[in-house]
Amino acid sequence: MSSTELSVAILGAGIWAKEGLDELLARSDIQAVIVVLPLGQQPEIVIKAWKAGKHVLSEKPVAKDVKAALELIKTYETEYKPKGLIWRVAENFECEPGIRAAAEAIHSGKIGKVAFFRLSVVNHIDQESKWYQTSWRTVPDYQGGFLLDGGVHSMAVLRTILPSPVASVSGHASLTKPYLLPHDSIQSVVALDSGAHGLVELSFAAPSSARGESFTVVTGTEGFLELTSGKNEAGVHGWTVKTVVGAKDPKEEQQFYKTQGMENEIEWFVQAVLKGEQNAVSTGEPRGALRDVALIQAALTSGGAPVDIKKLVEEA
């Protein structure tokens, strides 16, 4: 394989209509695959790709639940990672320049020690939506429906920007719109290992797009940071990072970052394959994606009782 070129096949619905999957994976001129399939189908195809000796970038979520994710991860770590195969989970939010800039600011101590935070992502999904019209989303065969498929993005935001992992989740799940089975909204209290805590609200049941919002506020001992998603004055979609630091004379800074997560996740995966994980930007770690699924699963099953995330993962 050339140190500057990589042949990648995209495995998605209908992609191998003219060429069988086994024949495609047997091709020696293809070194890596990007798996973009409905959640229930992905693990089987990912394993087939590993067996064929291919590096894999697979779409998020890593799996339908914690148990399935752990089984897939353990298979990779015991059988295929030792062979030098690279596997990353395509979570584009952790590759977004704006989100990574927010993480750098928080981790460097710009707002002081993190004390508390709030994340709120509210979306309007109607039955005409292109997302709802996707058949495997219309009748999901996995927990949470849109809350898992779309909610892991928000969990990846928290995983990326917060300096301490989530220790426990206490939440409630509900269904407002019957066509968004099995749940469309969750509200949770989240505690970190550091002792900081926050509120997480995820919903796809807004009555209209006018109720939509996507923001995260992290408050520290010296200031706070706001991370919002949307379009700038020029109509370009991206992320705005605002920090306000100081008590008597607060200093405000604001920067807009154009959306580029999908491009980055693919480029950084290719670089990891060509140059080695140690020489590439570190993203898409499967166990990180596992924690994203664990947080959603905890919120869906909590019923108001605290769910220990470490215990949830260990006992799966």
Phi and psi restraints in degrees (value plus and minus 20) as a CYANA .aco file:
   2 SER   PHI     -84.7   -44.7
   2 SER   PSI     127.8   167.8
   3 SER   PHI     -98.2   -58.2
   3 SER   PSI     -25.9    14.1
   4 THR   PHI    -143.8  -103.8
   4 THR   PSI     -26.6    13.4
   5 GLU   PHI    -150.7  -110.7
   5 GLU   PSI     124.5   164.5
   6 LEU   PHI    -162.1  -122.1
   6 LEU   PSI     109.4   149.4
   7 SER   PHI    -113.3   -73.3
   7 SER   PSI     100.6   140.6
   8 VAL   PHI    -142.0  -102.0
   8 VAL   PSI     114.5   154.5
   9 ALA   PHI    -125.8   -85.8
   9 ALA   PSI     120.5   160.5
  10 ILE   PHI    -119.9   -79.9
  10 ILE   PSI     101.0   141.0
  11 LEU   PHI    -123.1   -83.1
  11 LEU   PSI      81.0   121.0
  12 GLY   PHI    -156.6  -116.6
  12 GLY   PSI     155.1   195.1
  13 ALA   PHI     -75.0   -35.0
  13 ALA   PSI      99.2   139.2
  14 GLY   PHI      63.6   103.6
  14 GLY   PSI     -23.0    17.0
  15 ILE   PHI     -82.7   -42.7
  15 ILE   PSI     -58.7   -18.7
  16 TRP   PHI    -121.8   -81.8
  16 TRP   PSI      14.2    54.2
  17 ALA   PHI     -81.3   -41.3
  17 ALA   PSI     -54.8   -14.8
  18 LYS   PHI    -115.9   -75.9
  18 LYS   PSI     -31.4     8.6
  19 GLU   PHI    -159.9  -119.9
  19 GLU   PSI     106.7   146.7
  20 GLY   PHI     -78.8   -38.8
  20 GLY   PSI     130.4   170.4
  21 LEU   PHI     -79.1   -39.1
  21 LEU   PSI     -65.1   -25.1
  22 ASP   PHI     -81.2   -41.2
  22 ASP   PSI     -60.2   -20.2
  23 GLU   PHI     -86.4   -46.4
  23 GLU   PSI     -58.8   -18.8
  24 LEU   PHI     -84.8   -44.8
  24 LEU   PSI     -65.7   -25.7
  25 LEU   PHI     -90.1   -50.1
  25 LEU   PSI     -41.5    -1.5
  26 ALA   PHI     -99.6   -59.6
  26 ALA   PSI     -31.7     8.3
  27 ARG   PHI     -88.4   -48.4
  27 ARG   PSI     106.3   146.3
  28 SER   PHI     -94.6   -54.6
  28 SER   PSI     -36.2     3.8
  29 ASP   PHI    -105.4   -65.4
  29 ASP   PSI     -18.9    21.1
  30 ILE   PHI    -132.8   -92.8
  30 ILE   PSI      98.5   138.5
  31 GLN   PHI    -118.3   -78.3
  31 GLN   PSI     -42.5    -2.5
  32 ALA   PHI    -165.5  -125.5
  32 ALA   PSI     138.2   178.2
  33 VAL   PHI    -153.5  -113.5
  33 VAL   PSI     128.3   168.3
  34 ILE   PHI    -130.1   -90.1
  34 ILE   PSI      98.6   138.6
  35 VAL   PHI    -119.2   -79.2
  35 VAL   PSI      93.7   133.7
  36 VAL   PHI    -145.8  -105.8
  36 VAL   PSI      61.8   101.8
  37 LEU   PHI    -152.5  -112.5
  37 LEU   PSI     142.8   182.8
  38 PRO   PHI     -72.4   -32.4
  38 PRO   PSI     123.8   163.8
  39 LEU   PHI     -71.3   -31.3
  39 LEU   PSI     -61.3   -21.3
  40 GLY   PHI     -88.1   -48.1
  40 GLY   PSI     -41.7    -1.7
  41 GLN   PHI    -114.3   -74.3
  41 GLN   PSI     -39.3     0.7
  42 GLN   PHI     -82.3   -42.3
  42 GLN   PSI     -70.6   -30.6
  43 PRO   PHI     -73.4   -33.4
  43 PRO   PSI     -63.1   -23.1
  44 GLU   PHI     -80.9   -40.9
  44 GLU   PSI     -62.3   -22.3
  45 ILE   PHI     -92.2   -52.2
  45 ILE   PSI     -56.8   -16.8
  46 VAL   PHI     -80.1   -40.1
  46 VAL   PSI     -64.8   -24.8
  47 ILE   PHI     -85.9   -45.9
  47 ILE   PSI     -59.9   -19.9
  48 LYS   PHI     -80.1   -40.1
  48 LYS   PSI     -58.7   -18.7
  49 ALA   PHI     -86.0   -46.0
  49 ALA   PSI     -62.1   -22.1
  50 TRP   PHI     -82.0   -42.0
  50 TRP   PSI     -64.1   -24.1
  51 LYS   PHI     -80.0   -40.0
  51 LYS   PSI     -49.0    -9.0
  52 ALA   PHI    -105.9   -65.9
  52 ALA   PSI     -16.9    23.1
  53 GLY   PHI      60.6   100.6
  53 GLY   PSI       5.2    45.2
  54 LYS   PHI    -121.0   -81.0
  54 LYS   PSI     122.9   162.9
  55 HIS   PHI     -92.1   -52.1
  55 HIS   PSI     130.0   170.0
  56 VAL   PHI    -153.6  -113.6
  56 VAL   PSI     114.1   154.1
  57 LEU   PHI    -136.5   -96.5
  57 LEU   PSI      91.7   131.7
  58 SER   PHI    -131.8   -91.8
  58 SER   PSI     125.5   165.5
  59 GLU   PHI     -84.1   -44.1
  59 GLU   PSI     128.6   168.6
  60 LYS   PHI     -94.4   -54.4
  60 LYS   PSI     140.6   180.6
  61 PRO   PHI     -86.2   -46.2
  61 PRO   PSI     143.2   183.2
  62 VAL   PHI     -83.6   -43.6
  62 VAL   PSI     -51.8   -11.8
  63 ALA   PHI    -187.5  -147.5
  63 ALA   PSI     155.2   195.2
  64 LYS   PHI     -93.7   -53.7
  64 LYS   PSI     -43.2    -3.2
  65 ASP   PHI    -177.5  -137.5
  65 ASP   PSI     157.0   197.0
  66 VAL   PHI     -82.7   -42.7
  66 VAL   PSI     -63.5   -23.5
  67 LYS   PHI     -80.3   -40.3
  67 LYS   PSI     -68.3   -28.3
  68 ALA   PHI     -85.2   -45.2
  68 ALA   PSI     -57.2   -17.2
  69 ALA   PHI     -85.1   -45.1
  69 ALA   PSI     -63.6   -23.6
  70 LEU   PHI     -83.9   -43.9
  70 LEU   PSI     -60.0   -20.0
  71 GLU   PHI     -81.6   -41.6
  71 GLU   PSI     -62.9   -22.9
  72 LEU   PHI     -86.7   -46.7
  72 LEU   PSI     -62.6   -22.6
  73 ILE   PHI     -84.8   -44.8
  73 ILE   PSI     -63.2   -23.2
  74 LYS   PHI     -86.1   -46.1
  74 LYS   PSI     -56.4   -16.4
  75 THR   PHI     -81.0   -41.0
  75 THR   PSI     -64.8   -24.8
  76 TYR   PHI     -83.9   -43.9
  76 TYR   PSI     -68.2   -28.2
  77 GLU   PHI     -87.8   -47.8
  77 GLU   PSI     -50.7   -10.7
  78 THR   PHI    -111.9   -71.9
  78 THR   PSI     -52.0   -12.0
  79 GLU   PHI    -128.6   -88.6
  79 GLU   PSI     -54.7   -14.7
  80 TYR   PHI    -135.2   -95.2
  80 TYR   PSI     -51.6   -11.6
  81 LYS   PHI     -82.3   -42.3
  81 LYS   PSI     -60.3   -20.3
  82 PRO   PHI     -81.6   -41.6
  82 PRO   PSI     -39.6     0.4
  83 LYS   PHI    -106.6   -66.6
  83 LYS   PSI     -19.2    20.8
  84 GLY   PHI      71.9   111.9
  84 GLY   PSI     -15.3    24.7
  85 LEU   PHI     -97.3   -57.3
  85 LEU   PSI     119.4   159.4
  86 ILE   PHI    -121.9   -81.9
  86 ILE   PSI     113.9   153.9
  87 TRP   PHI    -150.5  -110.5
  87 TRP   PSI     105.2   145.2
  88 ARG   PHI    -147.4  -107.4
  88 ARG   PSI     130.0   170.0
  89 VAL   PHI    -118.9   -78.9
  89 VAL   PSI     108.6   148.6
  90 ALA   PHI     -99.5   -59.5
  90 ALA   PSI      61.0   101.0
  91 GLU   PHI    -123.2   -83.2
  91 GLU   PSI      75.7   115.7
  92 ASN   PHI     -87.0   -47.0
  92 ASN   PSI     -43.6    -3.6
  93 PHE   PHI     -84.8   -44.8
  93 PHE   PSI     -56.7   -16.7
  94 GLU   PHI     -94.1   -54.1
  94 GLU   PSI     -26.1    13.9
  95 CYS   PHI    -122.8   -82.8
  95 CYS   PSI     -21.0    19.0
  96 GLU   PHI     -91.4   -51.4
  96 GLU   PSI     109.2   149.2
  97 PRO   PHI     -74.9   -34.9
  97 PRO   PSI     -59.3   -19.3
  98 GLY   PHI     -86.0   -46.0
  98 GLY   PSI     -62.8   -22.8
  99 ILE   PHI     -88.0   -48.0
  99 ILE   PSI     -58.5   -18.5
 100 ARG   PHI     -89.4   -49.4
 100 ARG   PSI     -52.5   -12.5
 101 ALA   PHI     -88.3   -48.3
 101 ALA   PSI     -59.5   -19.5
 102 ALA   PHI     -82.3   -42.3
 102 ALA   PSI     -62.1   -22.1
 103 ALA   PHI     -82.1   -42.1
 103 ALA   PSI     -63.3   -23.3
 104 GLU   PHI     -81.5   -41.5
 104 GLU   PSI     -62.0   -22.0
 105 ALA   PHI     -83.8   -43.8
 105 ALA   PSI     -64.3   -24.3
 106 ILE   PHI     -90.1   -50.1
 106 ILE   PSI     -65.6   -25.6
 107 HIS   PHI     -86.8   -46.8
 107 HIS   PSI     -47.8    -7.8
 108 SER   PHI     -99.8   -59.8
 108 SER   PSI     -26.2    13.8
 109 GLY   PHI      67.3   107.3
 109 GLY   PSI      -2.5    37.5
 110 LYS   PHI     -79.5   -39.5
 110 LYS   PSI     -55.8   -15.8
 111 ILE   PHI    -123.8   -83.8
 111 ILE   PSI      -6.4    33.6
 112 GLY   PHI      62.5   102.5
 112 GLY   PSI    -180.2  -140.2
 113 LYS   PHI     -96.8   -56.8
 113 LYS   PSI     112.3   152.3
 114 VAL   PHI     -84.4   -44.4
 114 VAL   PSI     107.8   147.8
 115 ALA   PHI    -126.7   -86.7
 115 ALA   PSI     -68.6   -28.6
 116 PHE   PHI    -176.9  -136.9
 116 PHE   PSI     148.2   188.2
 117 PHE   PHI    -175.9  -135.9
 117 PHE   PSI     146.7   186.7
 118 ARG   PHI    -167.3  -127.3
 118 ARG   PSI     113.0   153.0
 119 LEU   PHI    -142.6  -102.6
 119 LEU   PSI     109.8   149.8
 120 SER   PHI    -155.9  -115.9
 120 SER   PSI      98.8   138.8
 121 VAL   PHI    -148.1  -108.1
 121 VAL   PSI      91.4   131.4
 122 VAL   PHI    -143.7  -103.7
 122 VAL   PSI     105.8   145.8
 123 ASN   PHI    -145.4  -105.4
 123 ASN   PSI     134.9   174.9
 124 HIS   PHI    -128.0   -88.0
 124 HIS   PSI      95.6   135.6
 125 ILE   PHI    -139.1   -99.1
 125 ILE   PSI      94.0   134.0
 126 ASP   PHI    -125.0   -85.0
 126 ASP   PSI     155.5   195.5
 127 GLN   PHI     -94.7   -54.7
 127 GLN   PSI     -28.5    11.5
 128 GLU   PHI    -114.1   -74.1
 128 GLU   PSI     -27.4    12.6
 129 SER   PHI     -78.9   -38.9
 129 SER   PSI     120.7   160.7
 130 LYS   PHI     -83.1   -43.1
 130 LYS   PSI     -47.6    -7.6
 131 TRP   PHI     -92.5   -52.5
 131 TRP   PSI     -62.3   -22.3
 132 TYR   PHI     -88.8   -48.8
 132 TYR   PSI     -51.0   -11.0
 133 GLN   PHI     -90.3   -50.3
 133 GLN   PSI     -32.3     7.7
 134 THR   PHI     -88.2   -48.2
 134 THR   PSI     100.6   140.6
 135 SER   PHI     -76.3   -36.3
 135 SER   PSI     -60.7   -20.7
 136 TRP   PHI     -95.1   -55.1
 136 TRP   PSI     -34.0     6.0
 137 ARG   PHI    -109.5   -69.5
 137 ARG   PSI     -49.4    -9.4
 138 THR   PHI     -83.9   -43.9
 138 THR   PSI     -61.8   -21.8
 139 VAL   PHI    -146.9  -106.9
 139 VAL   PSI      60.2   100.2
 140 PRO   PHI     -88.9   -48.9
 140 PRO   PSI     122.1   162.1
 141 ASP   PHI    -127.7   -87.7
 141 ASP   PSI      13.4    53.4
 142 TYR   PHI    -165.7  -125.7
 142 TYR   PSI     141.7   181.7
 143 GLN   PHI     -84.4   -44.4
 143 GLN   PSI     122.9   162.9
 144 GLY   PHI      62.3   102.3
 144 GLY   PSI     -38.3     1.7
 145 GLY   PHI      37.8    77.8
 145 GLY   PSI    -146.8  -106.8
 146 PHE   PHI     -79.6   -39.6
 146 PHE   PSI     -48.7    -8.7
 147 LEU   PHI     -83.6   -43.6
 147 LEU   PSI     -53.9   -13.9
 148 LEU   PHI    -101.4   -61.4
 148 LEU   PSI     -70.8   -30.8
 149 ASP   PHI     -80.6   -40.6
 149 ASP   PSI     -65.5   -25.5
 150 GLY   PHI    -115.7   -75.7
 150 GLY   PSI     -48.3    -8.3
 151 GLY   PHI     -87.5   -47.5
 151 GLY   PSI     -47.6    -7.6
 152 VAL   PHI     -82.8   -42.8
 152 VAL   PSI     -45.2    -5.2
 153 HIS   PHI     -77.8   -37.8
 153 HIS   PSI     -67.6   -27.6
 154 SER   PHI     -86.8   -46.8
 154 SER   PSI     -57.0   -17.0
 155 MET   PHI     -85.8   -45.8
 155 MET   PSI     -52.7   -12.7
 156 ALA   PHI     -88.1   -48.1
 156 ALA   PSI     -53.5   -13.5
 157 VAL   PHI     -80.6   -40.6
 157 VAL   PSI     -69.5   -29.5
 158 LEU   PHI     -82.0   -42.0
 158 LEU   PSI     -63.3   -23.3
 159 ARG   PHI     -81.4   -41.4
 159 ARG   PSI     -54.4   -14.4
 160 THR   PHI     -99.7   -59.7
 160 THR   PSI     -63.0   -23.0
 161 ILE   PHI    -111.4   -71.4
 161 ILE   PSI     -47.2    -7.2
 162 LEU   PHI    -101.1   -61.1
 162 LEU   PSI     119.7   159.7
 163 PRO   PHI    -100.9   -60.9
 163 PRO   PSI     -23.4    16.6
 164 SER   PHI    -156.6  -116.6
 164 SER   PSI     120.9   160.9
 165 PRO   PHI     -91.1   -51.1
 165 PRO   PSI     138.5   178.5
 166 VAL   PHI     -92.1   -52.1
 166 VAL   PSI     111.0   151.0
 167 ALA   PHI    -115.9   -75.9
 167 ALA   PSI     -60.6   -20.6
 168 SER   PHI    -170.3  -130.3
 168 SER   PSI     136.1   176.1
 169 VAL   PHI    -154.1  -114.1
 169 VAL   PSI     113.0   153.0
 170 SER   PHI    -148.3  -108.3
 170 SER   PSI      97.5   137.5
 171 GLY   PHI    -170.7  -130.7
 171 GLY   PSI     158.8   198.8
 172 HIS   PHI    -154.0  -114.0
 172 HIS   PSI     121.5   161.5
 173 ALA   PHI    -138.0   -98.0
 173 ALA   PSI     127.8   167.8
 174 SER   PHI    -168.6  -128.6
 174 SER   PSI     147.7   187.7
 175 LEU   PHI    -143.8  -103.8
 175 LEU   PSI      97.6   137.6
 176 THR   PHI    -118.7   -78.7
 176 THR   PSI     -61.1   -21.1
 177 LYS   PHI    -130.4   -90.4
 177 LYS   PSI      95.0   135.0
 178 PRO   PHI     -74.7   -34.7
 178 PRO   PSI     -49.4    -9.4
 179 TYR   PHI     -97.9   -57.9
 179 TYR   PSI     -22.3    17.7
 180 LEU   PHI    -126.4   -86.4
 180 LEU   PSI      13.6    53.6
 181 LEU   PHI     -72.9   -32.9
 181 LEU   PSI     129.8   169.8
 182 PRO   PHI    -109.3   -69.3
 182 PRO   PSI     -43.0    -3.0
 183 HIS   PHI    -161.2  -121.2
 183 HIS   PSI     133.2   173.2
 184 ASP   PHI    -149.0  -109.0
 184 ASP   PSI     -22.7    17.3
 185 SER   PHI    -167.1  -127.1
 185 SER   PSI     121.6   161.6
 186 ILE   PHI    -159.9  -119.9
 186 ILE   PSI     121.6   161.6
 187 GLN   PHI    -147.7  -107.7
 187 GLN   PSI     110.7   150.7
 188 SER   PHI    -160.8  -120.8
 188 SER   PSI     132.6   172.6
 189 VAL   PHI    -122.9   -82.9
 189 VAL   PSI     109.7   149.7
 190 VAL   PHI    -140.8  -100.8
 190 VAL   PSI     112.3   152.3
 191 ALA   PHI    -135.4   -95.4
 191 ALA   PSI     118.6   158.6
 192 LEU   PHI    -117.1   -77.1
 192 LEU   PSI     142.2   182.2
 193 ASP   PHI     -78.0   -38.0
 193 ASP   PSI     -50.7   -10.7
 194 SER   PHI     -93.8   -53.8
 194 SER   PSI     -34.6     5.4
 195 GLY   PHI      83.6   123.6
 195 GLY   PSI     -34.7     5.3
 196 ALA   PHI     -87.8   -47.8
 196 ALA   PSI     139.3   179.3
 197 HIS   PHI    -166.5  -126.5
 197 HIS   PSI     144.9   184.9
 198 GLY   PHI    -182.8  -142.8
 198 GLY   PSI     157.1   197.1
 199 LEU   PHI    -135.1   -95.1
 199 LEU   PSI     116.7   156.7
 200 VAL   PHI    -146.4  -106.4
 200 VAL   PSI     104.2   144.2
 201 GLU   PHI    -144.2  -104.2
 201 GLU   PSI     102.4   142.4
 202 LEU   PHI    -149.1  -109.1
 202 LEU   PSI     110.8   150.8
 203 SER   PHI    -174.2  -134.2
 203 SER   PSI     123.9   163.9
 204 PHE   PHI    -134.8   -94.8
 204 PHE   PSI      -2.0    38.0
 205 ALA   PHI    -132.6   -92.6
 205 ALA   PSI       3.2    43.2
 206 ALA   PHI     -79.0   -39.0
 206 ALA   PSI     121.3   161.3
 207 PRO   PHI     -86.6   -46.6
 207 PRO   PSI     -43.8    -3.8
 208 SER   PHI    -178.8  -138.8
 208 SER   PSI     149.3   189.3
 209 SER   PHI     -85.8   -45.8
 209 SER   PSI     -38.8     1.2
 210 ALA   PHI     -83.7   -43.7
 210 ALA   PSI     -43.3    -3.3
 211 ARG   PHI    -107.8   -67.8
 211 ARG   PSI     -27.1    12.9
 212 GLY   PHI     -84.2   -44.2
 212 GLY   PSI     124.6   164.6
 213 GLU   PHI    -178.5  -138.5
 213 GLU   PSI     135.7   175.7
 214 SER   PHI    -172.6  -132.6
 214 SER   PSI      80.0   120.0
 215 PHE   PHI    -171.1  -131.1
 215 PHE   PSI     136.0   176.0
 216 THR   PHI    -155.2  -115.2
 216 THR   PSI     112.8   152.8
 217 VAL   PHI    -142.8  -102.8
 217 VAL   PSI     104.2   144.2
 218 VAL   PHI    -136.1   -96.1
 218 VAL   PSI     102.2   142.2
 219 THR   PHI    -126.6   -86.6
 219 THR   PSI     109.4   149.4
 220 GLY   PHI    -137.1   -97.1
 220 GLY   PSI    -197.1  -157.1
 221 THR   PHI     -93.6   -53.6
 221 THR   PSI     -38.1     1.9
 222 GLU   PHI    -135.6   -95.6
 222 GLU   PSI     -27.7    12.3
 223 GLY   PHI     151.7   191.7
 223 GLY   PSI    -183.7  -143.7
 224 PHE   PHI    -165.3  -125.3
 224 PHE   PSI     141.3   181.3
 225 LEU   PHI    -148.5  -108.5
 225 LEU   PSI     114.3   154.3
 226 GLU   PHI    -134.1   -94.1
 226 GLU   PSI     113.1   153.1
 227 LEU   PHI    -142.8  -102.8
 227 LEU   PSI      97.4   137.4
 228 THR   PHI    -147.8  -107.8
 228 THR   PSI     130.7   170.7
 229 SER   PHI    -131.7   -91.7
 229 SER   PSI     117.7   157.7
 230 GLY   PHI     143.8   183.8
 230 GLY   PSI    -188.9  -148.9
 231 LYS   PHI    -118.6   -78.6
 231 LYS   PSI     126.0   166.0
 232 ASN   PHI    -105.7   -65.7
 232 ASN   PSI    -192.8  -152.8
 233 GLU   PHI     -83.1   -43.1
 233 GLU   PSI     -45.7    -5.7
 234 ALA   PHI    -106.4   -66.4
 234 ALA   PSI     -19.2    20.8
 235 GLY   PHI      63.2   103.2
 235 GLY   PSI      -6.4    33.6
 236 VAL   PHI    -109.8   -69.8
 236 VAL   PSI     110.6   150.6
 237 HIS   PHI    -102.0   -62.0
 237 HIS   PSI     120.4   160.4
 238 GLY   PHI    -198.3  -158.3
 238 GLY   PSI    -175.6  -135.6
 239 TRP   PHI    -147.1  -107.1
 239 TRP   PSI     114.8   154.8
 240 THR   PHI    -127.8   -87.8
 240 THR   PSI     107.9   147.9
 241 VAL   PHI    -131.4   -91.4
 241 VAL   PSI      99.4   139.4
 242 LYS   PHI    -141.6  -101.6
 242 LYS   PSI     110.9   150.9
 243 THR   PHI    -140.3  -100.3
 243 THR   PSI     121.2   161.2
 244 VAL   PHI    -148.7  -108.7
 244 VAL   PSI      97.2   137.2
 245 VAL   PHI    -146.5  -106.5
 245 VAL   PSI     117.8   157.8
 246 GLY   PHI      90.0   130.0
 246 GLY   PSI     133.9   173.9
 247 ALA   PHI    -121.7   -81.7
 247 ALA   PSI     -76.4   -36.4
 248 LYS   PHI     -96.8   -56.8
 248 LYS   PSI     -58.4   -18.4
 249 ASP   PHI    -154.9  -114.9
 249 ASP   PSI      53.8    93.8
 250 PRO   PHI     -77.9   -37.9
 250 PRO   PSI     116.1   156.1
 251 LYS   PHI    -125.4   -85.4
 251 LYS   PSI     102.7   142.7
 252 GLU   PHI    -124.8   -84.8
 252 GLU   PSI     114.9   154.9
 253 GLU   PHI    -150.7  -110.7
 253 GLU   PSI     121.9   161.9
 254 GLN   PHI    -162.5  -122.5
 254 GLN   PSI     117.3   157.3
 255 GLN   PHI    -162.5  -122.5
 255 GLN   PSI     117.1   157.1
 256 PHE   PHI    -122.1   -82.1
 256 PHE   PSI     117.6   157.6
 257 TYR   PHI    -145.4  -105.4
 257 TYR   PSI     103.2   143.2
 258 LYS   PHI     -84.5   -44.5
 258 LYS   PSI     121.8   161.8
 259 THR   PHI     -79.3   -39.3
 259 THR   PSI     108.1   148.1
 260 GLN   PHI    -173.4  -133.4
 260 GLN   PSI      -0.9    39.1
 261 GLY   PHI     -84.1   -44.1
 261 GLY   PSI     -62.7   -22.7
 262 MET   PHI     -85.7   -45.7
 262 MET   PSI     -62.7   -22.7
 263 GLU   PHI     -82.5   -42.5
 263 GLU   PSI     -61.8   -21.8
 264 ASN   PHI     -87.0   -47.0
 264 ASN   PSI     -62.3   -22.3
 265 GLU   PHI     -82.8   -42.8
 265 GLU   PSI     -55.8   -15.8
 266 ILE   PHI     -93.5   -53.5
 266 ILE   PSI     -65.6   -25.6
 267 GLU   PHI     -81.0   -41.0
 267 GLU   PSI     -63.3   -23.3
 268 TRP   PHI     -91.5   -51.5
 268 TRP   PSI     -50.9   -10.9
 269 PHE   PHI     -84.8   -44.8
 269 PHE   PSI     -66.7   -26.7
 270 VAL   PHI     -80.2   -40.2
 270 VAL   PSI     -63.0   -23.0
 271 GLN   PHI     -84.0   -44.0
 271 GLN   PSI     -56.7   -16.7
 272 ALA   PHI     -83.9   -43.9
 272 ALA   PSI     -59.6   -19.6
 273 VAL   PHI     -89.0   -49.0
 273 VAL   PSI     -62.9   -22.9
 274 LEU   PHI     -94.7   -54.7
 274 LEU   PSI     -58.7   -18.7
 275 LYS   PHI    -132.8   -92.8
 275 LYS   PSI     -28.6    11.4
 276 GLY   PHI      77.4   117.4
 276 GLY   PSI     126.9   166.9
 277 GLU   PHI     -75.9   -35.9
 277 GLU   PSI     -56.8   -16.8
 278 GLN   PHI     -87.7   -47.7
 278 GLN   PSI     -36.8     3.2
 279 ASN   PHI    -130.8   -90.8
 279 ASN   PSI      -4.7    35.3
 280 ALA   PHI    -146.2  -106.2
 280 ALA   PSI     140.9   180.9
 281 VAL   PHI     -82.7   -42.7
 281 VAL   PSI     110.9   150.9
 282 SER   PHI    -105.4   -65.4
 282 SER   PSI      83.9   123.9
 283 THR   PHI    -166.1  -126.1
 283 THR   PSI     150.0   190.0
 284 GLY   PHI      50.8    90.8
 284 GLY   PSI       2.1    42.1
 285 GLU   PHI     -87.7   -47.7
 285 GLU   PSI     103.6   143.6
 286 PRO   PHI     -76.3   -36.3
 286 PRO   PSI     -56.6   -16.6
 287 ARG   PHI     -92.7   -52.7
 287 ARG   PSI     -44.5    -4.5
 288 GLY   PHI     -89.6   -49.6
 288 GLY   PSI     -63.3   -23.3
 289 ALA   PHI     -83.9   -43.9
 289 ALA   PSI     -51.9   -11.9
 290 LEU   PHI     -80.9   -40.9
 290 LEU   PSI     -62.7   -22.7
 291 ARG   PHI     -84.9   -44.9
 291 ARG   PSI     -53.8   -13.8
 292 ASP   PHI     -81.3   -41.3
 292 ASP   PSI     -65.1   -25.1
 293 VAL   PHI     -84.6   -44.6
 293 VAL   PSI     -59.2   -19.2
 294 ALA   PHI     -82.6   -42.6
 294 ALA   PSI     -58.7   -18.7
 295 LEU   PHI     -86.6   -46.6
 295 LEU   PSI     -61.7   -21.7
 296 ILE   PHI     -85.3   -45.3
 296 ILE   PSI     -65.4   -25.4
 297 GLN   PHI     -80.9   -40.9
 297 GLN   PSI     -60.8   -20.8
 298 ALA   PHI     -82.8   -42.8
 298 ALA   PSI     -63.1   -23.1
 299 ALA   PHI     -85.7   -45.7
 299 ALA   PSI     -56.9   -16.9
 300 LEU   PHI     -90.0   -50.0
 300 LEU   PSI     -51.1   -11.1
 301 THR   PHI    -127.5   -87.5
 301 THR   PSI     -25.6    14.4
 302 SER   PHI     -80.7   -40.7
 302 SER   PSI     -68.5   -28.5
 303 GLY   PHI      43.0    83.0
 303 GLY   PSI       5.2    45.2
 304 GLY   PHI      76.5   116.5
 304 GLY   PSI     -34.9     5.1
 305 ALA   PHI    -109.4   -69.4
 305 ALA   PSI     124.4   164.4
 306 PRO   PHI     -83.9   -43.9
 306 PRO   PSI     116.0   156.0
 307 VAL   PHI    -133.7   -93.7
 307 VAL   PSI     100.3   140.3
 308 ASP   PHI     -95.5   -55.5
 308 ASP   PSI      95.9   135.9
 309 ILE   PHI     -87.1   -47.1
 309 ILE   PSI     -61.7   -21.7
 310 LYS   PHI     -81.6   -41.6
 310 LYS   PSI     -63.1   -23.1
 311 LYS   PHI     -86.9   -46.9
 311 LYS   PSI     -59.0   -19.0
 312 LEU   PHI     -78.9   -38.9
 312 LEU   PSI     -63.6   -23.6
 313 VAL   PHI     -90.6   -50.6
 313 VAL   PSI     -61.2   -21.2
 314 GLU   PHI     -89.3   -49.3
 314 GLU   PSI     -53.2   -13.2
 315 GLU   PHI    -110.9   -70.9
 315 GLU   PSI     -26.0    14.0
